[in-house]
Amino acid sequence: MYVLLSQMARRNCGTRKCAKIINTMLNKNIHFISPNCCSNKIDSESAIKVDDVQDRFTYVMRKVPQPVVVVTTALCEGNTVLKRGVTCSSFTSTSLKPPVISFAMNLPSRMHTMLLETRRFVVHVLAENQVGYALHFSKPAVDGQDQFEAIEHDLNSDGIPILRDTCAVLQCQKYTVSEIGDHSVWYGEVLHSYRNGMLPQNPLLHYCRGFHSIGDETFVRAFENQTLSFKDWTHEAHLRMAWYYVRDLGKADAIPVIK
């Protein structure tokens, strides 16, 4: 049911229409199940349609939590510096000697082409309160617009943006890159790494098509604490938020909060 309503919301653009769908959920006594795709109610293979190996693979990998990272780089073009960033959720440590990390990104990708030229980049492990960064850098960059205009950042000696207050920062140079299927896998030799920010922070995780932290959900908290811009909330996020309120407060108490 949740998946069905999410699909309805995506087809009907507009916050008012999304609110109408949520009202329908509340007023018609629709049975609420967790938006978490790992719910026991939909965990059996009989409850999902698995057409082929790719569908099964996608279903399984949704159950694998991934840290959310933003990769940044910069390219000098005459008197201007082009700065770019992209969100990735397939980041891992690959080697200790030498220290090498890896991440993957979709192909084709302008960021991939740019990295081939710059050969240097910075990987940021996002903190649990940085859902907004994850969404911002997951959108395609628009020519002529500075992705970092409203983002707090510094520049390293190569002119590459370093986001503030992330869990960790790894400054890297290209070790090697491979094109595998519809993705490029980048391996970066770590030249310098450190924990960012003044206080210890939990990382942001991507799991079952949603953002999580260690031990609690981050969607509602990011909205209530105003760390996530309203414009970055998708219809599915609104539905997810409504479900959390119903789950935690009960239907009667959740209705005025949601509205």
Secondary structure, 3 states (H helix, E strand, C coil): CHHHHHHHHHHCCCHHHHHHHHHHHHHCCCCCCCCCCCCHHHCCHHHCCCCCHHHHHHHHHCCCCEECEEEEEEEEECCEEEEEEEEECCCEEEECCCCEEEEEEECCCHHHHHHHHHCEEEEEECECCCHHHHHHCCCCCCCCCCCCCCCCEEECCCCCEEECCCCEEEEEEEEEEEEECCEEEEEEEEEEEEECCCCCCCECEEECCEEECCCCECHHHHHHCCCCCHHHCCHHHHHHHHHHHHHHHCHHHHHHHHC
